[in-house]
Amino acid sequence: MSKQPTSAYVHIPFCTQICYYCDFSKVFIKNQPVDDYLRALIAEWDSYGIKTLKTLYIGGGTPTAISAKQLAYLLDNLTKNLDLESLEEFTIEANPGDLTADKIAVLKNSAVNRVSLGVQTFNDRHLKKIGRSHNEAQIYESIDALKQAGFDNISIDLIYALPGQTIEDVRDNVQKALALDIPHLSLYSLILEHHTVFMNRMRRGKLNLPTEDLEAEMFEYIIDQLEQNGFEHYEISNFTKPGFESRHNLMYWDNAEYYGVGAGASGYLDGVRYRNRGPIQHYLKGVVNGNARLSEEVLTLDEKMEEELFLGLRKKTGVSTTRFEEKFGLSFWTRYGQVVRDLERDGLLIVEKDNVRMTKKGLFLGDTVAEKFILE
Ligand code: SF4
């Protein structure tokens, strides 16, 4: 784990709306000190002296909520000392309503080569219900504008199992997503997080969520349709046309180390998982004092191994036992033999040569399978 990380995550915490389901580190952009924030972020970035990266990911919040000028400042400064030849993937998250022509021009002039668009649903009524400010027409406008600007590596996020959503709604969303003719899709089921509008509504009995059976039916439809249309289900929630896997996200699932920069960002360096200070003002002060971090956790060997399994099994390719043994210096089979055999017997895992991976049924059940390795 002592190798230099080759990935970095940069957090832009501003949003032009606050969605009802969201528990990310974010703040409504109005009256926020965005310029000060960007200067502090670049100071933290520069403190790492990063020269070479394979993947760089700007997430949020909504990175495209800032102005075109601020975006240009951010992108220029992140890449000013980087060897762009080795940068394979540079992703920015964007929201359909925020992608104006001047911001797309800035992206086009930068090293960004992948855009991940927070579509969530094509249904205007549902978009309103979850607190999003864009509409269906803006989704098409953004995708068209990005394609015209020469971006071919575009991904969208969709959420299913939304309140009041039916299987017909999901069918409609999947068909509209396919019609966009883009190479990558992420589909997440709605998760109720604490301190969100949705959690409050749920507590008051005012959130009409689909049943578990209906949610499973939705997921099954999604997998079938996308596979029939040339997408590979390469991770529990992610689907790709050949060659368009998110390299940055694969890095997370490979349990690799990475720099995390910005307010509330998490990083993993030298065996330490850390989290930066969240509220903007705390972060700004932290950077001035030379310590942006709020907490650090030195992982034990057991925790590192659990994470390796928990994250690795999310991928269709699973976990390599050889890699595991090289990394941790102990026998995979001594440690996990029993649990693997039990899950294999239940039809949830497959062992092929030195690879342990989920079956279709296992991928369908997602984290519940991976959790068995944590209880060990
Ligand atoms: S879901 Fe995205 S756009 Fe909505 S509040 Fe959260 S970070 Fe902002």
Boltz pocket constraint, residues with backbone or C-beta under 6 A from the ligand:
constraints:
  - pocket:
      binder: B
      contacts: [[A, 14], [A, 15], [A, 16], [A, 17], [A, 18], [A, 19], [A, 22], [A, 23], [A, 24], [A, 25], [A, 26], [A, 60], [A, 61], [A, 62], [A, 95], [A, 118]]
      max_distance: 6.0
